[in-house]
């Protein structure tokens, strides 16, 4: 749907997927690059295949890369279309964070990781309210980062924030009922396992990735790594991975519902609606 929108509206895709940034990790991350060719035209895309396997990409890098991609696309008078992926990445892109580039304070992280949640919360609550309002500090790690940023700005009052692109986003979600979502996930997993996903992970291991690397990339890579080490059978691989993906999809939907509670307007379109009608609905929203 995003690719068809890009074709119809002279747009370019920005991937919001946390793992499609890695080269040689195609089937497991569901890149489906053949879908980026429509009517013999290749739809331009960004933030796919930009890092080598083994690299540990993070949310700060994503945001910087997202900003650069938006600026590049807009400089060409094209329409940026963010598609995917990770709820955290999507919200981070939309929310913005002008504190990019502030370095890591290893000593601070070491100290705050060891304190109680109550102690961390107490330290977080005394930092500048403006910093709190601009950051998505819902986890312990994000709270530590907020404290880190506050400390840095106090010590470096002349620091200049990152200039964020001017966004006026139209947010589209595809609404799918739970049973159909589960059926589609299970069918897609079976197809990927039967069409080279295990072999893709074997090739990554042969090319130098470790099993701990696979565990870092989660879901498909972690489970297939266990299978290749002989820890689990193929049946357990399928059943366990299938359950894990269902759970992940449920968490993603919970994330989007929370975004709505935080005043993000998501226009939901029924997944059963034919593609042409989906596109007509989106065109109407774009023209509203």
Secondary structure, 3 states (H helix, E strand, C coil): CHHHHHHHHCEEEEECCCCCCECCCCCCCCCCHHHHEECCEECCEECCCCECCCCCCCHHHHHHHHHHHHHHHHHCCCEEEEECCCHHHHHHHHHCCCCCCCCCCHHHHHHHHHCCHHHHHHHHHCCCHHHHHHCCCCCHHHHHHHHHHHHHHHHCCCCCCCCCCCCCCCEEEEECCHHHHHHHHHHHHHHHHCCCHHHHHHHHHHCCCCHHHHHHHCHHHHHHHHHHCCCCCHHHHHHHHHHHHHHHHHHHHHHHHHHHHCCCCEEEEECCCCHHHHHHHHHHHHCC
